[in-house]
Amino acid sequence: MFDKLARSCKPGAPFVIEDYVLAFDDKPLTQEEVERVSRVVGAVYIPTVPEYIAQLEAAGFEDVKSEPLTEPWVAWTATLPPTERSTTP
């Protein structure tokens, strides 16, 4: 998938992607967490940050950086009405 995306981008142009990654390299998701994330947000694969960066670089992306957005995401979901919050992982 990343190969096709890299070929579609203008060489040298900036590209931003927001996706799910494991917060801790040494703490994989439990089977229950994997099933819930898949069911709730449709994420069938959640790599570590180093794995994700390696996949992007292997596809031809350069100067790949990662910025954690867990804290802003958690803060935002806390502002949602309870009925909407129940659908977040």
mmCIF file as gemmi writes it, N, C-alpha and C atoms, coordinates in Angstrom:
data_model
loop_
_atom_site.group_PDB
_atom_site.id
_atom_site.type_symbol
_atom_site.label_atom_id
_atom_site.label_alt_id
_atom_site.label_comp_id
_atom_site.label_asym_id
_atom_site.label_entity_id
_atom_site.label_seq_id
_atom_site.pdbx_PDB_ins_code
_atom_site.Cartn_x
_atom_site.Cartn_y
_atom_site.Cartn_z
_atom_site.occupancy
_atom_site.B_iso_or_equiv
_atom_site.pdbx_formal_charge
_atom_site.auth_seq_id
_atom_site.auth_asym_id
_atom_site.pdbx_PDB_model_num
ATOM 1 N N . MET Axp A 1 ? 0.814 -1.187 0 1 0 ? 1 A 1
ATOM 2 C CA . MET Axp A 1 ? 0 0 0 1 0 ? 1 A 1
ATOM 3 C C . MET Axp A 1 ? 0.868 1.266 0 1 0 ? 1 A 1
ATOM 4 N N . PHE Axp A 2 ? 1.903 1.292 0.844 1 0 ? 2 A 1
ATOM 5 C CA . PHE Axp A 2 ? 2.744 2.482 0.916 1 0 ? 2 A 1
ATOM 6 C C . PHE Axp A 2 ? 3.522 2.705 -0.369 1 0 ? 2 A 1
ATOM 7 N N . ASP Axp A 3 ? 3.865 1.618 -1.067 1 0 ? 3 A 1
ATOM 8 C CA . ASP Axp A 3 ? 4.578 1.759 -2.346 1 0 ? 3 A 1
ATOM 9 C C . ASP Axp A 3 ? 3.75 2.575 -3.335 1 0 ? 3 A 1
ATOM 10 N N . LYS Axp A 4 ? 2.485 2.214 -3.467 1 0 ? 4 A 1
ATOM 11 C CA . LYS Axp A 4 ? 1.593 2.913 -4.395 1 0 ? 4 A 1
ATOM 12 C C . LYS Axp A 4 ? 1.407 4.367 -3.969 1 0 ? 4 A 1
ATOM 13 N N . LEU Axp A 5 ? 1.288 4.582 -2.682 1 0 ? 5 A 1
ATOM 14 C CA . LEU Axp A 5 ? 1.123 5.935 -2.163 1 0 ? 5 A 1
ATOM 15 C C . LEU Axp A 5 ? 2.371 6.773 -2.455 1 0 ? 5 A 1
ATOM 16 N N . ALA Axp A 6 ? 3.538 6.194 -2.232 1 0 ? 6 A 1
ATOM 17 C CA . ALA Axp A 6 ? 4.79 6.92 -2.482 1 0 ? 6 A 1
ATOM 18 C C . ALA Axp A 6 ? 4.929 7.288 -3.957 1 0 ? 6 A 1
ATOM 19 N N . ARG Axp A 7 ? 4.546 6.367 -4.834 1 0 ? 7 A 1
ATOM 20 C CA . ARG Axp A 7 ? 4.623 6.658 -6.28 1 0 ? 7 A 1
ATOM 21 C C . ARG Axp A 7 ? 3.625 7.749 -6.686 1 0 ? 7 A 1
ATOM 22 N N . SER Axp A 8 ? 2.549 7.894 -5.932 1 0 ? 8 A 1
ATOM 23 C CA . SER Axp A 8 ? 1.515 8.876 -6.263 1 0 ? 8 A 1
ATOM 24 C C . SER Axp A 8 ? 1.862 10.286 -5.791 1 0 ? 8 A 1
ATOM 25 N N . CYS Axp A 9 ? 2.803 10.391 -4.874 1 0 ? 9 A 1
ATOM 26 C CA . CYS Axp A 9 ? 3.174 11.697 -4.316 1 0 ? 9 A 1
ATOM 27 C C . CYS Axp A 9 ? 4.229 12.382 -5.179 1 0 ? 9 A 1
ATOM 28 N N . LYS Axp A 10 ? 4.196 13.689 -5.186 1 0 ? 10 A 1
ATOM 29 C CA . LYS Axp A 10 ? 5.208 14.475 -5.897 1 0 ? 10 A 1
ATOM 30 C C . LYS Axp A 10 ? 6.535 14.329 -5.151 1 0 ? 10 A 1
ATOM 31 N N . PRO Axp A 11 ? 7.606 13.989 -5.845 1 0 ? 11 A 1
ATOM 32 C CA . PRO Axp A 11 ? 8.908 13.83 -5.181 1 0 ? 11 A 1
ATOM 33 C C . PRO Axp A 11 ? 9.304 15.078 -4.393 1 0 ? 11 A 1
ATOM 34 N N . GLY Axp A 12 ? 9.713 14.875 -3.144 1 0 ? 12 A 1
ATOM 35 C CA . GLY Axp A 12 ? 10.158 15.974 -2.296 1 0 ? 12 A 1
ATOM 36 C C . GLY Axp A 12 ? 9.044 16.746 -1.615 1 0 ? 12 A 1
ATOM 37 N N . ALA Axp A 13 ? 7.804 16.494 -1.989 1 0 ? 13 A 1
ATOM 38 C CA . ALA Axp A 13 ? 6.69 17.219 -1.382 1 0 ? 13 A 1
ATOM 39 C C . ALA Axp A 13 ? 6.387 16.656 0.005 1 0 ? 13 A 1
ATOM 40 N N . PRO Axp A 14 ? 5.907 17.501 0.92 1 0 ? 14 A 1
ATOM 41 C CA . PRO Axp A 14 ? 5.551 16.991 2.253 1 0 ? 14 A 1
ATOM 42 C C . PRO Axp A 14 ? 4.294 16.114 2.178 1 0 ? 14 A 1
ATOM 43 N N . PHE Axp A 15 ? 4.229 15.185 3.079 1 0 ? 15 A 1
ATOM 44 C CA . PHE Axp A 15 ? 3.093 14.274 3.157 1 0 ? 15 A 1
ATOM 45 C C . PHE Axp A 15 ? 2.825 13.993 4.635 1 0 ? 15 A 1
ATOM 46 N N . VAL Axp A 16 ? 1.571 14.066 5.051 1 0 ? 16 A 1
ATOM 47 C CA . VAL Axp A 16 ? 1.2 13.823 6.445 1 0 ? 16 A 1
ATOM 48 C C . VAL Axp A 16 ? 0.23 12.652 6.485 1 0 ? 16 A 1
ATOM 49 N N . ILE Axp A 17 ? 0.465 11.752 7.422 1 0 ? 17 A 1
ATOM 50 C CA . ILE Axp A 17 ? -0.429 10.625 7.614 1 0 ? 17 A 1
ATOM 51 C C . ILE Axp A 17 ? -0.707 10.505 9.114 1 0 ? 17 A 1
ATOM 52 N N . GLU Axp A 18 ? -1.956 10.253 9.454 1 0 ? 18 A 1
ATOM 53 C CA . GLU Axp A 18 ? -2.332 10.023 10.851 1 0 ? 18 A 1
ATOM 54 C C . GLU Axp A 18 ? -2.879 8.61 10.925 1 0 ? 18 A 1
ATOM 55 N N . ASP Axp A 19 ? -2.291 7.818 11.827 1 0 ? 19 A 1
ATOM 56 C CA . ASP Axp A 19 ? -2.676 6.416 11.901 1 0 ? 19 A 1
ATOM 57 C C . ASP Axp A 19 ? -2.451 5.911 13.317 1 0 ? 19 A 1
ATOM 58 N N . TYR Axp A 20 ? -2.916 4.718 13.559 1 0 ? 20 A 1
ATOM 59 C CA . TYR Axp A 20 ? -2.73 4.078 14.859 1 0 ? 20 A 1
ATOM 60 C C . TYR Axp A 20 ? -1.409 3.324 14.88 1 0 ? 20 A 1
ATOM 61 N N . VAL Axp A 21 ? -0.65 3.487 15.973 1 0 ? 21 A 1
ATOM 62 C CA . VAL Axp A 21 ? 0.567 2.729 16.216 1 0 ? 21 A 1
ATOM 63 C C . VAL Axp A 21 ? 0.584 2.331 17.685 1 0 ? 21 A 1
ATOM 64 N N . LEU Axp A 22 ? 1.359 1.31 18.007 1 0 ? 22 A 1
ATOM 65 C CA . LEU Axp A 22 ? 1.488 0.909 19.4 1 0 ? 22 A 1
ATOM 66 C C . LEU Axp A 22 ? 2.281 1.962 20.162 1 0 ? 22 A 1
ATOM 67 N N . ALA Axp A 23 ? 1.79 2.324 21.316 1 0 ? 23 A 1
ATOM 68 C CA . ALA Axp A 23 ? 2.456 3.341 22.123 1 0 ? 23 A 1
ATOM 69 C C . ALA Axp A 23 ? 3.772 2.836 22.708 1 0 ? 23 A 1
ATOM 70 N N . PHE Axp A 24 ? 3.831 1.537 22.991 1 0 ? 24 A 1
ATOM 71 C CA . PHE Axp A 24 ? 5.027 0.96 23.605 1 0 ? 24 A 1
ATOM 72 C C . PHE Axp A 24 ? 5.486 -0.238 22.791 1 0 ? 24 A 1
ATOM 73 N N . ASP Axp A 25 ? 6.749 -0.223 22.377 1 0 ? 25 A 1
ATOM 74 C CA . ASP Axp A 25 ? 7.295 -1.313 21.564 1 0 ? 25 A 1
ATOM 75 C C . ASP Axp A 25 ? 7.263 -2.653 22.29 1 0 ? 25 A 1
ATOM 76 N N . ASP Axp A 26 ? 7.401 -2.627 23.612 1 0 ? 26 A 1
ATOM 77 C CA . ASP Axp A 26 ? 7.504 -3.866 24.383 1 0 ? 26 A 1
ATOM 78 C C . ASP Axp A 26 ? 6.188 -4.299 25.033 1 0 ? 26 A 1
ATOM 79 N N . LYS Axp A 27 ? 5.083 -3.657 24.648 1 0 ? 27 A 1
ATOM 80 C CA . LYS Axp A 27 ? 3.794 -4.011 25.24 1 0 ? 27 A 1
ATOM 81 C C . LYS Axp A 27 ? 2.761 -4.205 24.131 1 0 ? 27 A 1
ATOM 82 N N . PRO Axp A 28 ? 2.728 -5.396 23.528 1 0 ? 28 A 1
ATOM 83 C CA . PRO Axp A 28 ? 1.756 -5.637 22.459 1 0 ? 28 A 1
ATOM 84 C C . PRO Axp A 28 ? 0.332 -5.638 22.998 1 0 ? 28 A 1
ATOM 85 N N . LEU Axp A 29 ? -0.615 -5.42 22.101 1 0 ? 29 A 1
ATOM 86 C CA . LEU Axp A 29 ? -2.017 -5.448 22.497 1 0 ? 29 A 1
ATOM 87 C C . LEU Axp A 29 ? -2.435 -6.864 22.87 1 0 ? 29 A 1
ATOM 88 N N . THR Axp A 30 ? -3.362 -6.955 23.817 1 0 ? 30 A 1
ATOM 89 C CA . THR Axp A 30 ? -3.936 -8.258 24.135 1 0 ? 30 A 1
ATOM 90 C C . THR Axp A 30 ? -4.891 -8.64 23.013 1 0 ? 30 A 1
ATOM 91 N N . GLN Axp A 31 ? -5.279 -9.894 22.954 1 0 ? 31 A 1
ATOM 92 C CA . GLN Axp A 31 ? -6.222 -10.341 21.929 1 0 ? 31 A 1
ATOM 93 C C . GLN Axp A 31 ? -7.532 -9.56 22.031 1 0 ? 31 A 1
ATOM 94 N N . GLU Axp A 32 ? -7.976 -9.29 23.252 1 0 ? 32 A 1
ATOM 95 C CA . GLU Axp A 32 ? -9.212 -8.514 23.453 1 0 ? 32 A 1
ATOM 96 C C . GLU Axp A 32 ? -9.057 -7.1 22.891 1 0 ? 32 A 1
ATOM 97 N N . GLU Axp A 33 ? -7.901 -6.476 23.123 1 0 ? 33 A 1
ATOM 98 C CA . GLU Axp A 33 ? -7.656 -5.133 22.595 1 0 ? 33 A 1
ATOM 99 C C . GLU Axp A 33 ? -7.608 -5.14 21.075 1 0 ? 33 A 1
ATOM 100 N N . VAL Axp A 34 ? -6.967 -6.151 20.488 1 0 ? 34 A 1
ATOM 101 C CA . VAL Axp A 34 ? -6.894 -6.271 19.027 1 0 ? 34 A 1
ATOM 102 C C . VAL Axp A 34 ? -8.304 -6.362 18.446 1 0 ? 34 A 1
ATOM 103 N N . GLU Axp A 35 ? -9.135 -7.201 19.04 1 0 ? 35 A 1
ATOM 104 C CA . GLU Axp A 35 ? -10.504 -7.366 18.551 1 0 ? 35 A 1
ATOM 105 C C . GLU Axp A 35 ? -11.315 -6.084 18.702 1 0 ? 35 A 1
ATOM 106 N N . ARG Axp A 36 ? -11.138 -5.398 19.818 1 0 ? 36 A 1
ATOM 107 C CA . ARG Axp A 36 ? -11.887 -4.152 20.045 1 0 ? 36 A 1
ATOM 108 C C . ARG Axp A 36 ? -11.457 -3.052 19.072 1 0 ? 36 A 1
ATOM 109 N N . VAL Axp A 37 ? -10.159 -2.892 18.884 1 0 ? 37 A 1
ATOM 110 C CA . VAL Axp A 37 ? -9.659 -1.863 17.954 1 0 ? 37 A 1
ATOM 111 C C . VAL Axp A 37 ? -10.137 -2.172 16.536 1 0 ? 37 A 1
ATOM 112 N N . SER Axp A 38 ? -10.104 -3.42 16.167 1 0 ? 38 A 1
ATOM 113 C CA . SER Axp A 38 ? -10.571 -3.817 14.839 1 0 ? 38 A 1
ATOM 114 C C . SER Axp A 38 ? -12.058 -3.517 14.679 1 0 ? 38 A 1
ATOM 115 N N . ARG Axp A 39 ? -12.835 -3.862 15.693 1 0 ? 39 A 1
ATOM 116 C CA . ARG Axp A 39 ? -14.281 -3.655 15.638 1 0 ? 39 A 1
ATOM 117 C C . ARG Axp A 39 ? -14.657 -2.167 15.683 1 0 ? 39 A 1
ATOM 118 N N . VAL Axp A 40 ? -14.016 -1.408 16.545 1 0 ? 40 A 1
ATOM 119 C CA . VAL Axp A 40 ? -14.415 -0.018 16.772 1 0 ? 40 A 1
ATOM 120 C C . VAL Axp A 40 ? -13.885 0.934 15.696 1 0 ? 40 A 1
ATOM 121 N N . VAL Axp A 41 ? -12.612 0.787 15.323 1 0 ? 41 A 1
ATOM 122 C CA . VAL Axp A 41 ? -12.031 1.738 14.363 1 0 ? 41 A 1
ATOM 123 C C . VAL Axp A 41 ? -11.585 1.097 13.061 1 0 ? 41 A 1
ATOM 124 N N . GLY Axp A 42 ? -11.737 -0.217 12.948 1 0 ? 42 A 1
ATOM 125 C CA . GLY Axp A 42 ? -11.389 -0.891 11.701 1 0 ? 42 A 1
ATOM 126 C C . GLY Axp A 42 ? -9.905 -1.084 11.481 1 0 ? 42 A 1
ATOM 127 N N . ALA Axp A 43 ? -9.108 -0.927 12.522 1 0 ? 43 A 1
ATOM 128 C CA . ALA Axp A 43 ? -7.663 -1.124 12.392 1 0 ? 43 A 1
ATOM 129 C C . ALA Axp A 43 ? -7.348 -2.609 12.557 1 0 ? 43 A 1
ATOM 130 N N . VAL Axp A 44 ? -6.943 -3.243 11.469 1 0 ? 44 A 1
ATOM 131 C CA . VAL Axp A 44 ? -6.652 -4.672 11.52 1 0 ? 44 A 1
ATOM 132 C C . VAL Axp A 44 ? -5.172 -4.952 11.788 1 0 ? 44 A 1
ATOM 133 N N . TYR Axp A 45 ? -4.352 -3.923 11.729 1 0 ? 45 A 1
ATOM 134 C CA . TYR Axp A 45 ? -2.916 -4.066 11.969 1 0 ? 45 A 1
ATOM 135 C C . TYR Axp A 45 ? -2.427 -2.794 12.625 1 0 ? 45 A 1
ATOM 136 N N . ILE Axp A 46 ? -1.767 -2.925 13.767 1 0 ? 46 A 1
ATOM 137 C CA . ILE Axp A 46 ? -1.23 -1.758 14.46 1 0 ? 46 A 1
ATOM 138 C C . ILE Axp A 46 ? 0.244 -2.032 14.759 1 0 ? 46 A 1
ATOM 139 N N . PRO Axp A 47 ? 1.131 -1.441 13.956 1 0 ? 47 A 1
ATOM 140 C CA . PRO Axp A 47 ? 2.571 -1.667 14.144 1 0 ? 47 A 1
ATOM 141 C C . PRO Axp A 47 ? 3.148 -0.778 15.245 1 0 ? 47 A 1
ATOM 142 N N . THR Axp A 48 ? 4.386 -1.052 15.598 1 0 ? 48 A 1
ATOM 143 C CA . THR Axp A 48 ? 5.118 -0.143 16.476 1 0 ? 48 A 1
ATOM 144 C C . THR Axp A 48 ? 5.564 1.057 15.635 1 0 ? 48 A 1
ATOM 145 N N . VAL Axp A 49 ? 5.986 2.106 16.286 1 0 ? 49 A 1
ATOM 146 C CA . VAL Axp A 49 ? 6.48 3.285 15.559 1 0 ? 49 A 1
ATOM 147 C C . VAL Axp A 49 ? 7.682 2.918 14.688 1 0 ? 49 A 1
ATOM 148 N N . PRO Axp A 50 ? 8.689 2.197 15.223 1 0 ? 50 A 1
ATOM 149 C CA . PRO Axp A 50 ? 9.825 1.835 14.356 1 0 ? 50 A 1
ATOM 150 C C . PRO Axp A 50 ? 9.401 0.981 13.154 1 0 ? 50 A 1
ATOM 151 N N . GLU Axp A 51 ? 8.463 0.066 13.348 1 0 ? 51 A 1
ATOM 152 C CA . GLU Axp A 51 ? 7.983 -0.756 12.233 1 0 ? 51 A 1
ATOM 153 C C . GLU Axp A 51 ? 7.314 0.123 11.173 1 0 ? 51 A 1
ATOM 154 N N . TYR Axp A 52 ? 6.492 1.051 11.627 1 0 ? 52 A 1
ATOM 155 C CA . TYR Axp A 52 ? 5.763 1.926 10.709 1 0 ? 52 A 1
ATOM 156 C C . TYR Axp A 52 ? 6.729 2.796 9.908 1 0 ? 52 A 1
ATOM 157 N N . ILE Axp A 53 ? 7.697 3.37 10.609 1 0 ? 53 A 1
ATOM 158 C CA . ILE Axp A 53 ? 8.691 4.212 9.937 1 0 ? 53 A 1
ATOM 159 C C . ILE Axp A 53 ? 9.471 3.389 8.918 1 0 ? 53 A 1
ATOM 160 N N . ALA Axp A 54 ? 9.874 2.179 9.285 1 0 ? 54 A 1
ATOM 161 C CA . ALA Axp A 54 ? 10.616 1.31 8.37 1 0 ? 54 A 1
ATOM 162 C C . ALA Axp A 54 ? 9.785 0.988 7.128 1 0 ? 54 A 1
ATOM 163 N N . GLN Axp A 55 ? 8.5 0.756 7.294 1 0 ? 55 A 1
ATOM 164 C CA . GLN Axp A 55 ? 7.628 0.469 6.151 1 0 ? 55 A 1
ATOM 165 C C . GLN Axp A 55 ? 7.522 1.679 5.221 1 0 ? 55 A 1
ATOM 166 N N . LEU Axp A 56 ? 7.402 2.866 5.794 1 0 ? 56 A 1
ATOM 167 C CA . LEU Axp A 56 ? 7.328 4.081 4.972 1 0 ? 56 A 1
ATOM 168 C C . LEU Axp A 56 ? 8.642 4.318 4.226 1 0 ? 56 A 1
ATOM 169 N N . GLU Axp A 57 ? 9.753 4.128 4.918 1 0 ? 57 A 1
ATOM 170 C CA . GLU Axp A 57 ? 11.055 4.33 4.266 1 0 ? 57 A 1
ATOM 171 C C . GLU Axp A 57 ? 11.284 3.28 3.182 1 0 ? 57 A 1
ATOM 172 N N . ALA Axp A 58 ? 10.881 2.046 3.43 1 0 ? 58 A 1
ATOM 173 C CA . ALA Axp A 58 ? 11.039 0.992 2.424 1 0 ? 58 A 1
ATOM 174 C C . ALA Axp A 58 ? 10.23 1.308 1.171 1 0 ? 58 A 1
ATOM 175 N N . ALA Axp A 59 ? 9.14 2.05 1.339 1 0 ? 59 A 1
ATOM 176 C CA . ALA Axp A 59 ? 8.3 2.428 0.203 1 0 ? 59 A 1
ATOM 177 C C . ALA Axp A 59 ? 8.882 3.619 -0.558 1 0 ? 59 A 1
ATOM 178 N N . GLY Axp A 60 ? 9.898 4.283 0.026 1 0 ? 60 A 1
ATOM 179 C CA . GLY Axp A 60 ? 10.528 5.399 -0.669 1 0 ? 60 A 1
ATOM 180 C C . GLY Axp A 60 ? 10.344 6.751 -0.009 1 0 ? 60 A 1
ATOM 181 N N . PHE Axp A 61 ? 9.61 6.804 1.099 1 0 ? 61 A 1
ATOM 182 C CA . PHE Axp A 61 ? 9.47 8.082 1.807 1 0 ? 61 A 1
ATOM 183 C C . PHE Axp A 61 ? 10.773 8.398 2.519 1 0 ? 61 A 1
ATOM 184 N N . GLU Axp A 62 ? 11.1 9.685 2.592 1 0 ? 62 A 1
ATOM 185 C CA . GLU Axp A 62 ? 12.34 10.135 3.225 1 0 ? 62 A 1
ATOM 186 C C . GLU Axp A 62 ? 12.024 11.079 4.367 1 0 ? 62 A 1
ATOM 187 N N . ASP Axp A 63 ? 12.956 11.218 5.286 1 0 ? 63 A 1
ATOM 188 C CA . ASP Axp A 63 ? 12.828 12.139 6.416 1 0 ? 63 A 1
ATOM 189 C C . ASP Axp A 63 ? 11.527 11.878 7.19 1 0 ? 63 A 1
ATOM 190 N N . VAL Axp A 64 ? 11.252 10.618 7.482 1 0 ? 64 A 1
ATOM 191 C CA . VAL Axp A 64 ? 10.016 10.219 8.167 1 0 ? 64 A 1
ATOM 192 C C . VAL Axp A 64 ? 10.137 10.54 9.65 1 0 ? 64 A 1
ATOM 193 N N . LYS Axp A 65 ? 9.126 11.217 10.175 1 0 ? 65 A 1
ATOM 194 C CA . LYS Axp A 65 ? 9.09 11.593 11.593 1 0 ? 65 A 1
ATOM 195 C C . LYS Axp A 65 ? 7.767 11.12 12.179 1 0 ? 65 A 1
ATOM 196 N N . SER Axp A 66 ? 7.762 10.861 13.479 1 0 ? 66 A 1
ATOM 197 C CA . SER Axp A 66 ? 6.553 10.45 14.176 1 0 ? 66 A 1
ATOM 198 C C . SER Axp A 66 ? 6.274 11.422 15.315 1 0 ? 66 A 1
ATOM 199 N N . GLU Axp A 67 ? 5.033 11.818 15.451 1 0 ? 67 A 1
ATOM 200 C CA . GLU Axp A 67 ? 4.617 12.703 16.535 1 0 ? 67 A 1
ATOM 201 C C . GLU Axp A 67 ? 3.46 12.044 17.279 1 0 ? 67 A 1
ATOM 202 N N . PRO Axp A 68 ? 3.663 11.68 18.537 1 0 ? 68 A 1
ATOM 203 C CA . PRO Axp A 68 ? 2.584 11.032 19.283 1 0 ? 68 A 1
ATOM 204 C C . PRO Axp A 68 ? 1.412 11.985 19.52 1 0 ? 68 A 1
ATOM 205 N N . LEU Axp A 69 ? 0.225 11.48 19.28 1 0 ? 69 A 1
ATOM 206 C CA . LEU Axp A 69 ? -0.981 12.284 19.477 1 0 ? 69 A 1
ATOM 207 C C . LEU Axp A 69 ? -1.928 11.658 20.504 1 0 ? 69 A 1
ATOM 208 N N . THR Axp A 70 ? -1.404 10.736 21.316 1 0 ? 70 A 1
ATOM 209 C CA . THR Axp A 70 ? -2.245 10.055 22.296 1 0 ? 70 A 1
ATOM 210 C C . THR Axp A 70 ? -2.861 11.03 23.289 1 0 ? 70 A 1
ATOM 211 N N . GLU Axp A 71 ? -2.059 11.907 23.873 1 0 ? 71 A 1
ATOM 212 C CA . GLU Axp A 71 ? -2.593 12.828 24.881 1 0 ? 71 A 1
ATOM 213 C C . GLU Axp A 71 ? -3.674 13.743 24.314 1 0 ? 71 A 1
ATOM 214 N N . PRO Axp A 72 ? -3.458 14.392 23.157 1 0 ? 72 A 1
ATOM 215 C CA . PRO Axp A 72 ? -4.538 15.221 22.608 1 0 ? 72 A 1
ATOM 216 C C . PRO Axp A 72 ? -5.784 14.387 22.258 1 0 ? 72 A 1
ATOM 217 N N . TRP Axp A 73 ? -5.576 13.155 21.781 1 0 ? 73 A 1
ATOM 218 C CA . TRP Axp A 73 ? -6.705 12.29 21.425 1 0 ? 73 A 1
ATOM 219 C C . TRP Axp A 73 ? -7.526 11.955 22.675 1 0 ? 73 A 1
ATOM 220 N N . VAL Axp A 74 ? -6.842 11.57 23.745 1 0 ? 74 A 1
ATOM 221 C CA . VAL Axp A 74 ? -7.537 11.24 24.991 1 0 ? 74 A 1
ATOM 222 C C . VAL Axp A 74 ? -8.275 12.465 25.524 1 0 ? 74 A 1
ATOM 223 N N . ALA Axp A 75 ? -7.636 13.626 25.472 1 0 ? 75 A 1
ATOM 224 C CA . ALA Axp A 75 ? -8.284 14.853 25.94 1 0 ? 75 A 1
ATOM 225 C C . ALA Axp A 75 ? -9.522 15.174 25.102 1 0 ? 75 A 1
ATOM 226 N N . TRP Axp A 76 ? -9.414 14.997 23.795 1 0 ? 76 A 1
ATOM 227 C CA . TRP Axp A 76 ? -10.561 15.276 22.918 1 0 ? 76 A 1
ATOM 228 C C . TRP Axp A 76 ? -11.708 14.311 23.176 1 0 ? 76 A 1
ATOM 229 N N . THR Axp A 77 ? -11.403 13.014 23.29 1 0 ? 77 A 1
ATOM 230 C CA . THR Axp A 77 ? -12.481 12.05 23.503 1 0 ? 77 A 1
ATOM 231 C C . THR Axp A 77 ? -13.176 12.276 24.838 1 0 ? 77 A 1
ATOM 232 N N . ALA Axp A 78 ? -12.465 12.839 25.816 1 0 ? 78 A 1
ATOM 233 C CA . ALA Axp A 78 ? -13.084 13.133 27.109 1 0 ? 78 A 1
ATOM 234 C C . ALA Axp A 78 ? -14.137 14.228 26.994 1 0 ? 78 A 1
ATOM 235 N N . THR Axp A 79 ? -14.077 15.035 25.928 1 0 ? 79 A 1
ATOM 236 C CA . THR Axp A 79 ? -15.059 16.108 25.75 1 0 ? 79 A 1
ATOM 237 C C . THR Axp A 79 ? -16.322 15.638 25.039 1 0 ? 79 A 1
ATOM 238 N N . LEU Axp A 80 ? -16.288 14.424 24.506 1 0 ? 80 A 1
ATOM 239 C CA . LEU Axp A 80 ? -17.437 13.899 23.767 1 0 ? 80 A 1
ATOM 240 C C . LEU Axp A 80 ? -18.573 13.536 24.713 1 0 ? 80 A 1
ATOM 241 N N . PRO Axp A 81 ? -19.808 13.624 24.235 1 0 ? 81 A 1
ATOM 242 C CA . PRO Axp A 81 ? -20.928 13.16 25.053 1 0 ? 81 A 1
ATOM 243 C C . PRO Axp A 81 ? -20.747 11.667 25.358 1 0 ? 81 A 1
ATOM 244 N N . PRO Axp A 82 ? -21.246 11.2 26.492 1 0 ? 82 A 1
ATOM 245 C CA . PRO Axp A 82 ? -21.066 9.792 26.871 1 0 ? 82 A 1
ATOM 246 C C . PRO Axp A 82 ? -21.495 8.802 25.786 1 0 ? 82 A 1
ATOM 247 N N . THR Axp A 83 ? -22.52 9.112 25.032 1 0 ? 83 A 1
ATOM 248 C CA . THR Axp A 83 ? -22.963 8.183 23.998 1 0 ? 83 A 1
ATOM 249 C C . THR Axp A 83 ? -21.937 8.029 22.889 1 0 ? 83 A 1
ATOM 250 N N . GLU Axp A 84 ? -21.195 9.072 22.582 1 0 ? 84 A 1
ATOM 251 C CA . GLU Axp A 84 ? -20.145 9.003 21.561 1 0 ? 84 A 1
ATOM 252 C C . GLU Axp A 84 ? -18.853 8.426 22.127 1 0 ? 84 A 1
ATOM 253 N N . ARG Axp A 85 ? -18.588 8.669 23.395 1 0 ? 85 A 1
ATOM 254 C CA . ARG Axp A 85 ? -17.383 8.165 24.031 1 0 ? 85 A 1
ATOM 255 C C . ARG Axp A 85 ? -17.352 6.646 24.083 1 0 ? 85 A 1
ATOM 256 N N . SER Axp A 86 ? -18.492 6.042 24.15 1 0 ? 86 A 1
ATOM 257 C CA . SER Axp A 86 ? -18.537 4.588 24.274 1 0 ? 86 A 1
ATOM 258 C C . SER Axp A 86 ? -18.042 3.886 23.024 1 0 ? 86 A 1
ATOM 259 N N . THR Axp A 87 ? -17.936 4.609 21.904 1 0 ? 87 A 1
ATOM 260 C CA . THR Axp A 87 ? -17.462 3.986 20.667 1 0 ? 87 A 1
ATOM 261 C C . THR Axp A 87 ? -15.974 4.153 20.462 1 0 ? 87 A 1
ATOM 262 N N . THR Axp A 88 ? -15.29 4.87 21.351 1 0 ? 88 A 1
ATOM 263 C CA . THR Axp A 88 ? -13.842 5.042 21.211 1 0 ? 88 A 1
ATOM 264 C C . THR Axp A 88 ? -13.14 3.891 21.907 1 0 ? 88 A 1
ATOM 265 N N . PRO Axp A 89 ? -11.989 3.468 21.389 1 0 ? 89 A 1
ATOM 266 C CA . PRO Axp A 89 ? -11.282 2.34 22.003 1 0 ? 89 A 1
ATOM 267 C C . PRO Axp A 89 ? -10.772 2.645 23.402 1 0 ? 89 A 1
